[in-house]
Amino acid sequence: MEAEKIRELKLQAAKTRKVTLEAIRTANSGHIGGSFSIVEWLTILYFDKMNVNERNPHMENRDRFILSKGHCCPAVYATLAYRGFFPLEDMRGFRKLKGYLSGHMEMNHIPGVDMSTGSLGQGLSVGAGMALAAKCDQKDYRVFVVVGDGETQEGQNWEAAMAAGNYALDNLICIVDNNKLQLDGNCEEIMSPYPLDQKFKAFNWNVILCDGHSMQSLSDAIDQASERNGHPTAIIMDTVKGKGVSVFENQIRFHGGRPTEEEYKIAFQELDRAITDLEG
């Protein structure tokens, strides 16, 4: 990937983080940590890799995207808005009664959303169903599913993984946001899902390990996953919860907690500085 393209994607990621945080601050609620840890992934997917059309959100052969860890929707909303699926100013209505951007994704109200979310652990099953439907209908679209590392403690994920491997769903890509933290603490200490790579391999999946904040690493992972070799692919991203703002990074209280006014001030200063540096 060319250096200028990487700079453009990094700039978009910084802008996405800022708008995400602005929406959370306006709503006085929302999940910063897990939203920020997937921003690079969302950026490269929607602005470089995924076949979608903001003018035709229901395009039949579009790639599908599922955010299984649906509480991290603010970053997806910001990405969709920047891509042109709905006006950026609508982000002000996040989690507001008169808005349509709820605290979990809703496919019947938000352009560009392919699955409504609620209880965690269900996204991979739906994604496997979409991927199988594509095979049955002889369509070539891909299905991308983002799951949280804590979410892999849900057994339904592994039933879906077994089925996807059995049916050779090589159009299915599961992305694990491995930021190592969940609502109540450290994933490994609460109920370790590790080693995730070996578990997916046991169900006949390709496994790719990558740096979830490196545009080049993510680009290479998606290209490799798209080779369609008869196996579904799990991309396990090494990420930092709250990435991009010093006071948020690796802080469990920002799974869903509210920053102080001083923390907001620091956050916006750092994001503005990042945007200015990348624009320059």
C-alpha positions as a LaTeX table, in Angstrom:
\begin{tabular}{lrrr}
\hline
Residue & $x$ (\AA) & $y$ (\AA) & $z$ (\AA) \\
\hline
Met1 & 0.00 & 0.00 & 0.00 \\
Glu2 & 1.36 & 3.41 & $-0.98$ \\
Ala3 & 2.37 & 5.84 & 1.75 \\
Glu4 & $-0.12$ & 8.49 & 0.58 \\
Lys5 & $-2.99$ & 5.99 & 0.77 \\
Ile6 & $-1.97$ & 5.01 & 4.29 \\
Arg7 & $-1.87$ & 8.69 & 5.29 \\
Glu8 & $-5.37$ & 9.25 & 3.88 \\
Leu9 & $-6.73$ & 6.24 & 5.77 \\
Lys10 & $-5.05$ & 7.31 & 9.02 \\
Leu11 & $-6.56$ & 10.78 & 8.62 \\
Gln12 & $-10.00$ & 9.27 & 8.08 \\
Ala13 & $-9.55$ & 7.12 & 11.18 \\
Ala14 & $-8.66$ & 10.17 & 13.30 \\
Lys15 & $-11.73$ & 12.04 & 12.01 \\
Thr16 & $-13.90$ & 9.00 & 12.71 \\
Arg17 & $-12.67$ & 8.84 & 16.30 \\
Lys18 & $-13.42$ & 12.54 & 16.81 \\
Val19 & $-16.99$ & 12.31 & 15.47 \\
Thr20 & $-17.55$ & 9.11 & 17.45 \\
Leu21 & $-16.49$ & 10.84 & 20.65 \\
Glu22 & $-18.58$ & 13.92 & 19.87 \\
Ala23 & $-21.67$ & 11.71 & 19.48 \\
Ile24 & $-20.97$ & 9.89 & 22.75 \\
Arg25 & $-20.47$ & 13.18 & 24.57 \\
Thr26 & $-23.72$ & 14.61 & 23.20 \\
Ala27 & $-25.62$ & 11.48 & 24.22 \\
Asn28 & $-23.81$ & 11.36 & 27.58 \\
Ser29 & $-23.50$ & 7.60 & 27.08 \\
Gly30 & $-21.86$ & 5.11 & 24.76 \\
His31 & $-18.95$ & 2.69 & 24.51 \\
Ile32 & $-15.66$ & 4.43 & 23.79 \\
Gly33 & $-13.12$ & 1.65 & 24.36 \\
Gly34 & $-14.41$ & $-1.00$ & 21.99 \\
Ser35 & $-15.48$ & 1.58 & 19.42 \\
Phe36 & $-12.02$ & 3.11 & 19.23 \\
Ser37 & $-10.27$ & $-0.27$ & 18.99 \\
Ile38 & $-11.98$ & $-1.11$ & 15.66 \\
Val39 & $-11.67$ & 2.26 & 13.90 \\
Glu40 & $-8.73$ & 1.30 & 11.67 \\
Trp41 & $-10.55$ & $-1.85$ & 10.63 \\
Leu42 & $-13.73$ & 0.03 & 9.76 \\
Thr43 & $-11.75$ & 2.66 & 7.88 \\
Ile44 & $-9.84$ & 0.32 & 5.63 \\
Leu45 & $-12.91$ & $-1.81$ & 5.05 \\
Tyr46 & $-15.29$ & 0.98 & 4.03 \\
Phe47 & $-12.79$ & 3.26 & 2.30 \\
Asp48 & $-10.60$ & 0.73 & 0.51 \\
Lys49 & $-11.74$ & $-2.90$ & 0.53 \\
Met50 & $-15.46$ & $-3.50$ & 0.80 \\
Asn51 & $-17.89$ & $-3.52$ & $-2.14$ \\
Val52 & $-20.73$ & $-1.25$ & $-0.99$ \\
Asn53 & $-22.67$ & 1.61 & $-2.57$ \\
Glu54 & $-23.93$ & 4.44 & $-0.39$ \\
Arg55 & $-26.39$ & 5.43 & $-3.14$ \\
Asn56 & $-27.78$ & 1.90 & $-3.22$ \\
Pro57 & $-27.45$ & 0.43 & 0.31 \\
His58 & $-29.39$ & $-2.71$ & $-0.64$ \\
Met59 & $-27.36$ & $-3.48$ & $-3.74$ \\
Glu60 & $-27.84$ & $-7.22$ & $-4.24$ \\
Asn61 & $-24.21$ & $-8.20$ & $-4.66$ \\
Arg62 & $-22.80$ & $-5.89$ & $-1.99$ \\
Asp63 & $-20.41$ & $-7.20$ & 0.65 \\
Arg64 & $-22.15$ & $-7.63$ & 4.00 \\
Phe65 & $-20.93$ & $-6.29$ & 7.33 \\
Ile66 & $-22.06$ & $-7.43$ & 10.77 \\
Leu67 & $-21.00$ & $-5.78$ & 14.02 \\
Ser68 & $-21.69$ & $-8.62$ & 16.44 \\
Lys69 & $-20.40$ & $-6.55$ & 19.35 \\
Gly70 & $-23.19$ & $-4.13$ & 18.59 \\
His71 & $-22.70$ & $-1.74$ & 21.51 \\
Cys72 & $-19.64$ & $-0.41$ & 19.66 \\
Cys73 & $-21.89$ & 1.02 & 16.95 \\
Pro74 & $-20.84$ & 4.71 & 17.38 \\
Ala75 & $-17.69$ & 4.08 & 15.33 \\
Val76 & $-19.70$ & 2.25 & 12.66 \\
Tyr77 & $-22.21$ & 5.11 & 12.49 \\
Ala78 & $-19.42$ & 7.65 & 12.06 \\
Thr79 & $-17.87$ & 5.51 & 9.33 \\
Leu80 & $-21.18$ & 5.10 & 7.49 \\
Ala81 & $-21.82$ & 8.85 & 7.74 \\
Tyr82 & $-18.40$ & 9.73 & 6.34 \\
Arg83 & $-18.94$ & 7.19 & 3.55 \\
Gly84 & $-22.19$ & 8.98 & 2.67 \\
Phe85 & $-24.92$ & 6.59 & 3.83 \\
Phe86 & $-26.55$ & 9.37 & 5.87 \\
Pro87 & $-25.72$ & 12.99 & 6.80 \\
Leu88 & $-22.86$ & 13.49 & 9.23 \\
Glu89 & $-24.95$ & 15.90 & 11.29 \\
Asp90 & $-27.34$ & 13.05 & 12.13 \\
Met91 & $-24.67$ & 11.78 & 14.51 \\
Arg92 & $-25.98$ & 14.40 & 16.96 \\
Gly93 & $-29.07$ & 12.21 & 17.36 \\
Phe94 & $-27.10$ & 9.22 & 18.69 \\
Arg95 & $-29.07$ & 7.56 & 21.50 \\
Lys96 & $-31.70$ & 10.32 & 21.38 \\
Leu97 & $-35.44$ & 9.59 & 21.33 \\
Lys98 & $-35.94$ & 11.72 & 18.23 \\
Gly99 & $-32.93$ & 10.23 & 16.47 \\
Tyr100 & $-32.62$ & 6.93 & 14.63 \\
Leu101 & $-29.06$ & 6.00 & 15.69 \\
Ser102 & $-29.76$ & 3.80 & 18.67 \\
Gly103 & $-27.33$ & 2.24 & 21.12 \\
His104 & $-27.34$ & $-0.96$ & 19.07 \\
Met105 & $-27.44$ & $-1.32$ & 15.30 \\
Glu106 & $-30.89$ & $-1.48$ & 13.65 \\
Met107 & $-31.11$ & $-2.62$ & 10.05 \\
Asn108 & $-34.65$ & $-1.32$ & 9.52 \\
His109 & $-33.76$ & 2.27 & 10.41 \\
Ile110 & $-30.14$ & 2.87 & 9.40 \\
Pro111 & $-28.90$ & 2.79 & 5.78 \\
Gly112 & $-25.94$ & 0.49 & 5.34 \\
Val113 & $-26.68$ & $-1.77$ & 8.32 \\
Asp114 & $-27.14$ & $-5.44$ & 7.40 \\
Met115 & $-28.01$ & $-6.91$ & 10.82 \\
Ser116 & $-29.70$ & $-5.60$ & 13.94 \\
Thr117 & $-27.77$ & $-6.36$ & 17.12 \\
Gly118 & $-28.62$ & $-6.89$ & 20.75 \\
Ser119 & $-27.40$ & $-9.89$ & 22.73 \\
Leu120 & $-23.77$ & $-10.62$ & 21.99 \\
Gly121 & $-22.62$ & $-13.89$ & 20.46 \\
Gln122 & $-25.11$ & $-14.07$ & 17.59 \\
Gly123 & $-23.38$ & $-12.22$ & 14.77 \\
Leu124 & $-21.19$ & $-15.05$ & 13.53 \\
Ser125 & $-24.20$ & $-17.37$ & 13.22 \\
Val126 & $-26.03$ & $-14.79$ & 11.10 \\
Gly127 & $-22.89$ & $-14.17$ & 9.07 \\
Ala128 & $-22.51$ & $-17.89$ & 8.37 \\
Gly129 & $-26.12$ & $-17.95$ & 7.21 \\
Met130 & $-25.52$ & $-15.01$ & 4.87 \\
Ala131 & $-22.38$ & $-16.63$ & 3.50 \\
Leu132 & $-24.18$ & $-19.94$ & 2.94 \\
Ala133 & $-27.02$ & $-18.10$ & 1.17 \\
Ala134 & $-24.47$ & $-16.52$ & $-1.16$ \\
Lys135 & $-23.10$ & $-19.95$ & $-1.99$ \\
Cys136 & $-26.59$ & $-21.34$ & $-2.64$ \\
Asp137 & $-27.49$ & $-18.36$ & $-4.84$ \\
Gln138 & $-24.14$ & $-18.46$ & $-6.63$ \\
Lys139 & $-23.29$ & $-14.91$ & $-5.56$ \\
Asp140 & $-19.72$ & $-13.78$ & $-4.95$ \\
Tyr141 & $-20.18$ & $-11.26$ & $-2.14$ \\
Arg142 & $-18.20$ & $-11.54$ & 1.08 \\
Val143 & $-19.49$ & $-11.40$ & 4.66 \\
Phe144 & $-17.42$ & $-9.63$ & 7.31 \\
Val145 & $-18.30$ & $-10.20$ & 10.99 \\
Val146 & $-16.62$ & $-8.32$ & 13.85 \\
Val147 & $-16.74$ & $-10.05$ & 17.23 \\
Gly148 & $-15.23$ & $-9.00$ & 20.54 \\
Asp149 & $-12.66$ & $-11.15$ & 22.31 \\
Gly150 & $-14.88$ & $-11.32$ & 25.41 \\
Glu151 & $-17.78$ & $-12.19$ & 23.15 \\
Thr152 & $-16.04$ & $-15.40$ & 22.08 \\
Gln153 & $-16.90$ & $-16.73$ & 25.54 \\
Glu154 & $-20.40$ & $-17.27$ & 24.08 \\
Gly155 & $-20.84$ & $-20.85$ & 22.90 \\
Gln156 & $-22.92$ & $-19.92$ & 19.87 \\
Asn157 & $-19.79$ & $-18.55$ & 18.20 \\
Trp158 & $-18.23$ & $-22.00$ & 18.17 \\
Glu159 & $-21.32$ & $-23.70$ & 16.79 \\
Ala160 & $-21.22$ & $-21.16$ & 13.97 \\
Ala161 & $-17.49$ & $-21.73$ & 13.49 \\
Met162 & $-18.04$ & $-25.49$ & 13.23 \\
Ala163 & $-20.82$ & $-25.02$ & 10.67 \\
Ala164 & $-18.83$ & $-22.52$ & 8.60 \\
Gly165 & $-15.86$ & $-24.87$ & 8.44 \\
Asn166 & $-18.09$ & $-27.80$ & 7.54 \\
Tyr167 & $-19.72$ & $-25.93$ & 4.65 \\
Ala168 & $-16.43$ & $-24.48$ & 3.39 \\
Leu169 & $-17.68$ & $-20.89$ & 3.61 \\
Asp170 & $-14.62$ & $-19.20$ & 2.18 \\
Asn171 & $-16.66$ & $-16.03$ & 1.61 \\
Leu172 & $-16.97$ & $-15.58$ & 5.40 \\
Ile173 & $-14.40$ & $-13.50$ & 7.30 \\
Cys174 & $-14.60$ & $-13.27$ & 11.08 \\
Ile175 & $-12.62$ & $-10.46$ & 12.66 \\
Val176 & $-11.83$ & $-10.78$ & 16.36 \\
Asp177 & $-11.16$ & $-7.48$ & 18.11 \\
Asn178 & $-8.60$ & $-8.82$ & 20.56 \\
Asn179 & $-8.17$ & $-5.80$ & 22.85 \\
Lys180 & $-7.89$ & $-8.15$ & 25.87 \\
Leu181 & $-10.45$ & $-6.30$ & 28.01 \\
Gln182 & $-14.20$ & $-6.76$ & 28.54 \\
Leu183 & $-16.89$ & $-5.18$ & 30.72 \\
Asp184 & $-15.70$ & $-6.67$ & 34.02 \\
Gly185 & $-11.96$ & $-6.79$ & 33.47 \\
Asn186 & $-9.26$ & $-8.80$ & 31.73 \\
Cys187 & $-10.62$ & $-11.46$ & 29.35 \\
Glu188 & $-8.01$ & $-14.02$ & 30.32 \\
Glu189 & $-8.78$ & $-13.67$ & 34.02 \\
Ile190 & $-12.57$ & $-13.76$ & 33.68 \\
Met191 & $-12.93$ & $-16.70$ & 31.29 \\
Ser192 & $-10.02$ & $-17.12$ & 28.95 \\
Pro193 & $-10.99$ & $-17.59$ & 25.29 \\
Tyr194 & $-7.37$ & $-18.22$ & 24.36 \\
Pro195 & $-5.71$ & $-19.56$ & 22.28 \\
Leu196 & $-8.18$ & $-18.22$ & 19.72 \\
Asp197 & $-6.04$ & $-19.09$ & 16.71 \\
Gln198 & $-5.85$ & $-22.78$ & 17.59 \\
Lys199 & $-9.58$ & $-22.96$ & 18.28 \\
Phe200 & $-10.50$ & $-21.57$ & 14.87 \\
Lys201 & $-7.96$ & $-23.85$ & 13.19 \\
Ala202 & $-9.59$ & $-26.83$ & 14.90 \\
Phe203 & $-12.84$ & $-25.94$ & 13.09 \\
Asn204 & $-11.07$ & $-25.90$ & 9.69 \\
Trp205 & $-10.59$ & $-22.14$ & 9.40 \\
Asn206 & $-7.74$ & $-20.12$ & 7.97 \\
Val207 & $-6.26$ & $-17.93$ & 10.69 \\
Ile208 & $-4.45$ & $-14.63$ & 10.17 \\
Leu209 & $-2.86$ & $-12.67$ & 13.01 \\
Cys210 & $-2.42$ & $-8.96$ & 12.41 \\
Asp211 & $-1.84$ & $-5.56$ & 13.99 \\
Gly212 & $-5.33$ & $-4.09$ & 14.23 \\
His213 & $-4.02$ & $-0.51$ & 14.12 \\
Ser214 & $-1.70$ & $-0.88$ & 11.11 \\
Met215 & $-3.33$ & $-0.08$ & 7.77 \\
Gln216 & $-0.72$ & $-2.15$ & 5.94 \\
Ser217 & $-1.18$ & $-5.16$ & 8.21 \\
Leu218 & $-4.97$ & $-4.97$ & 7.88 \\
Ser219 & $-4.78$ & $-4.56$ & 4.11 \\
Asp220 & $-2.56$ & $-7.61$ & 3.77 \\
Ala221 & $-4.88$ & $-9.64$ & 6.03 \\
Ile222 & $-7.99$ & $-8.79$ & 4.00 \\
Asp223 & $-6.24$ & $-9.56$ & 0.71 \\
Gln224 & $-5.10$ & $-12.91$ & 2.06 \\
Ala225 & $-8.57$ & $-13.71$ & 3.40 \\
Ser226 & $-10.10$ & $-12.95$ & 0.01 \\
Glu227 & $-8.17$ & $-15.68$ & $-1.80$ \\
Arg228 & $-11.11$ & $-18.10$ & $-1.41$ \\
Asn229 & $-9.26$ & $-21.38$ & $-0.71$ \\
Gly230 & $-12.24$ & $-23.40$ & 0.53 \\
His231 & $-12.03$ & $-22.33$ & 4.19 \\
Pro232 & $-13.56$ & $-19.45$ & 6.18 \\
Thr233 & $-11.01$ & $-17.04$ & 7.61 \\
Ala234 & $-10.55$ & $-15.64$ & 11.11 \\
Ile235 & $-8.53$ & $-12.42$ & 11.31 \\
Ile236 & $-7.43$ & $-11.99$ & 14.92 \\
Met237 & $-6.52$ & $-8.35$ & 15.42 \\
Asp238 & $-4.14$ & $-7.34$ & 18.19 \\
Thr239 & $-5.75$ & $-4.08$ & 19.34 \\
Val240 & $-5.78$ & $-1.57$ & 22.19 \\
Lys241 & $-9.06$ & $-0.72$ & 23.89 \\
Gly242 & $-9.58$ & 3.04 & 23.60 \\
Lys243 & $-6.87$ & 3.36 & 20.94 \\
Gly244 & $-5.98$ & 6.87 & 19.81 \\
Val245 & $-6.44$ & 8.81 & 23.05 \\
Ser246 & $-3.93$ & 8.45 & 25.88 \\
Val247 & $-6.43$ & 8.72 & 28.74 \\
Phe248 & $-8.69$ & 6.03 & 27.22 \\
Glu249 & $-6.14$ & 3.41 & 26.16 \\
Asn250 & $-6.26$ & 0.11 & 28.09 \\
Gln251 & $-8.64$ & 1.61 & 30.67 \\
Ile252 & $-11.42$ & $-0.83$ & 31.52 \\
Arg253 & $-13.72$ & 1.90 & 32.85 \\
Phe254 & $-14.08$ & 3.21 & 29.31 \\
His255 & $-15.76$ & 0.03 & 28.17 \\
Gly256 & $-18.93$ & 2.03 & 28.75 \\
Gly257 & $-18.01$ & 4.66 & 31.32 \\
Arg258 & $-18.21$ & 8.43 & 30.94 \\
Pro259 & $-15.07$ & 10.56 & 30.76 \\
Thr260 & $-14.67$ & 13.60 & 32.98 \\
Glu261 & $-14.64$ & 17.06 & 31.41 \\
Glu262 & $-10.86$ & 17.12 & 31.76 \\
Glu263 & $-10.56$ & 13.77 & 30.00 \\
Tyr264 & $-12.81$ & 14.99 & 27.19 \\
Lys265 & $-10.60$ & 18.07 & 26.86 \\
Ile266 & $-7.45$ & 15.95 & 26.60 \\
Ala267 & $-9.12$ & 13.58 & 24.13 \\
Phe268 & $-10.26$ & 16.28 & 21.73 \\
Gln269 & $-6.90$ & 18.02 & 21.94 \\
Glu270 & $-5.10$ & 14.81 & 21.01 \\
Leu271 & $-7.52$ & 13.98 & 18.19 \\
Asp272 & $-7.32$ & 17.51 & 16.76 \\
Arg273 & $-3.53$ & 17.32 & 16.90 \\
Ala274 & $-3.55$ & 13.97 & 15.09 \\
Ile275 & $-5.86$ & 15.34 & 12.39 \\
Thr276 & $-3.71$ & 18.46 & 11.92 \\
Asp277 & $-0.52$ & 16.42 & 11.69 \\
Leu278 & $-1.99$ & 14.05 & 9.11 \\
Glu279 & $-3.47$ & 16.87 & 7.04 \\
Gly280 & $-0.09$ & 18.56 & 6.98 \\
\hline
\end{tabular}
